Amino acid sequence: MQWEKIIPQLSIKTASKIVLLVIDGVGGLPFKGKTELESAHTPHLDKLAAQGECGLSHPVSMGITPGSGPAHLSLFGYDPTEYVLGRGILEALGVGVEVGENDLVARGNFASCRGDLIIDRRAGRIPTEINAELCQFINSSLKPEEGIQIQLFPGKEHRFVVKFTGSGLHDSITDADPQKDNSPMLKTKASSPQADRTAGIVNAFMDEVNLILKKRTSANTILLRGFSKHPSLPKMNELYKLKPASIAHYPMYKGLSMLVGMQVLDGGSEISDLLSSLEKHFAEFDFFYLHIKKTDSAGEDGDHKAKIAAIEETDRQLPHLLDLGPDVLCITADHSTPSSMRAHSWHPNPVLITASSVFPDNTSKFSERECSKGYLGQFQATHIMPLLLAHAGKLKKFGA
């Protein structure tokens, strides 16, 4: 995108503060006539919608369902079709795994299978403590392989990271994850001739893990996706002259924040923990990315009521953020996760921006249908960052 070349020339350092609040997967589809946002009691979000300007954003393009990585890159102003990231590197950096030039990493799920059929991709979202025990058990049970080191690192609940270390490893291999329950197991395949050896190593590892876990009735297999080496991205301080910080609970979002140059701040699992961290560090940075995961998890679980509850909890906590008085506030999502679909979807995300320079459009509620009537219309999510910078007075005029 041409504006990516222009923004670094126009961006200036100011004291104004921007907060980007990402309510993960908040968009939905009607269930008994209403989406989760339309069903939720959200007086604070609705008041902000009436005061600000609203619209709908597409993370990649119309009809394209994004993963969390490309969807967040769009929000941060990076073209996700140019900067293609594997989920593995994001998860790895987020849990503190060092990734060198001879390393290949992937994001893993503990899953439950019956024979060759995956019956639960998340193994019932096993407790993190069980995850750690399983990773340790597998690490201690793996047979040594000449020239290759393999190690698992536990994440949250069912998620983990696996790191393969050795010369000549390639990340051009397909995911070994069917992405749906009640689907057959998948092997990884090489997407280029150079990756044939890597695909063989990964498939042999997965077969060995299945043997190690065969006596278990649940969490008895693994799924791998997002195979990746360490990428190089321009940093937000270089592009936007910002001092950015990230407050998120899940490792993947911490990892992505690190890749674009944000300082990762401590934040607990509750929304109140994230906002407490924001208050504690508000004077130190001029851009904050806050990530709320509960809405997405409920959507993926197909739990309409739990997603509504997570939205309402977010709304109840909003006054703590508003009391800090950010100059620019944007509330949106990385992607939609309708609970009726139990998965990410291609539907656009509601966007709300408040600042002294916005054009109020009198949107009556923060919801998909109301935001579709807003001043911003429908647009690419990569335009959100320039809008926030402009409202914060951080962009000079372009041209004479």
Buried (B, 14 or more C-beta within 10 A) or exposed (E): BEBBEBBEEBBEEBEBBBBBBBBBBBBBBBBEEBBBBBBBEBEBBBBBBBBBBBBBBBBBEEEEBBBBBBBBBBBBBBBBBEBEBBBBBBBBBBBEBEBEEEBBBBBBBBBBBEEEEBBBBBBBBBEBEBBBEBBEEBEEEBEEBEEBEBBBBBBBBBBBBBBBBBEEBBBBBBBBBBEEBEBEBBEBBBBEEEBEBBBBBBBBBBEBBBEBBEEBEBBBBBBBBBBBBBBEBBBBBEBBBBBBBBBBBBBBBBBBBBBBBBBBBEBEEBBEBBBBBBEEBBEEBBBBBBBBBBBBBBBBBBBBEBBBBBBBBBBBBBEBBBEBEBBBBBBBBBBBBBBBBBBBBBBBBBBBBBBEEBEBBEBEBBBBBBBBBBBBEBBBBBBBBBBBBBBBBBBEEEEE
